[in-house]
Amino acid sequence: MTLVERRAFMRAPGVSPSSVHEERRHLSPAYARKLIADVCKELWLHRDDVLGGSRQLHLVEARVKIAERMLAEGMSVAAIARALHRTHTTVLNYLPQTRMRKLGQNNEMRILRKMTPDVAALVRRIAQAEKVSVDALIARWVAERAKIEERHGP
């Protein structure tokens, strides 16, 4: 919230300085530390291990859980990154929509690598024109082809 937005918000009816302070405290670094402590307690992990540099799966999964909880509480990706001692891109990779998008991109690249470059470019252009993913387009084509084969035989 910018300073101008905050001042306009403060002048709104029914808004008191204490309610604004409550809002800021809710998203404060202290609140982030409390969320981290709660998740660490749930998972029986030490805070220093979770915030450390290890890439052990159970620690990464704990960071993902913390990031998702902080995001649900309304914290920004930058604030989550600061709280977890990570970069914002690392935190983005923790979030489900980013993971799914990456998975889709990897799948798309795997499919396109099996085609000649000119065919891959054509498939990409058609998918973009139809505003669908490459794998959705190919799945539709395969389904259409299967229906034709079923009607006319192999």
Secondary structure, DSSP 8 states (H G I E B T S, - for coil): --HHHHHHHHHSTT--HHHHHHHHHHTSHHHHHHHHHHHHHHHT--HHHHHSS---HHHHHHHHHHHHHHHHTT--HHHHHHHHTS-HHHHHHHSHHHHHHHHHHHHHHHHHHTS-HHHHHHHHHHHHHHT--HHHHHHHHHHHHHHHHHHH--
